[in-house]
Amino acid sequence: MTSRTVAILHGMAATILAVGLLFASAATADELRLPFIHSWALMHGSIFFVFPVYFLLSHVALRPVARRLQGGPHQASVPTQHISLLAISSLLLSGSGFLIPFVGSVLGIATGHIARRRCRANAELSGSGFAVAGLVLGYLGLAYSFYAFGMVSWVASRHSS
């Protein structure tokens, strides 16, 4: 298999595994009747914080399988790449930006840009895709924060008189 095909299969398998973990944890929370999980918190927490964590865990867990699919004995001399911790931090911080407005998004955007620059400069670092996902989530979270702040301010100004 080509490395691009393996990368696509790796990403799809990690996504499927993360969705499965998300459904399993939601079913467990429902079965245990946890009182602090309600629909709004579950929706926001699952989509923007729990899912990226599950995806990262799935991606890292499936990495040995992807390496085995990618290389045979003729590709044994390929140098190993390390996933950038800044890229992972960018994705996690950006996801938390929906739970902690402004702060998580701004930190996720900053670490995402730094991680992309470092991944381009250092061939031994991978994780540029994680950094891009962190940047997208960070900018969406920042826009969501401005929207939520504007709506709360507008409602407060309409009902204060």
Buried (B, 14 or more C-beta within 10 A) or exposed (E): EEEEEBBEBBBEBBBEBBBEBBEEBBEEBEEEEEEEBEEEEBEBBBBBBBBBBBBBBBBEEBBEEBBEBBBEEEEEEEEEBEBBEBBBBBBBBBBBBBBBBBBBBBBBBBBBBBBBEBBEEEEEBBBBBBBBBBBBBBBBBBEBBEEEEEEEEEEEEEEEE
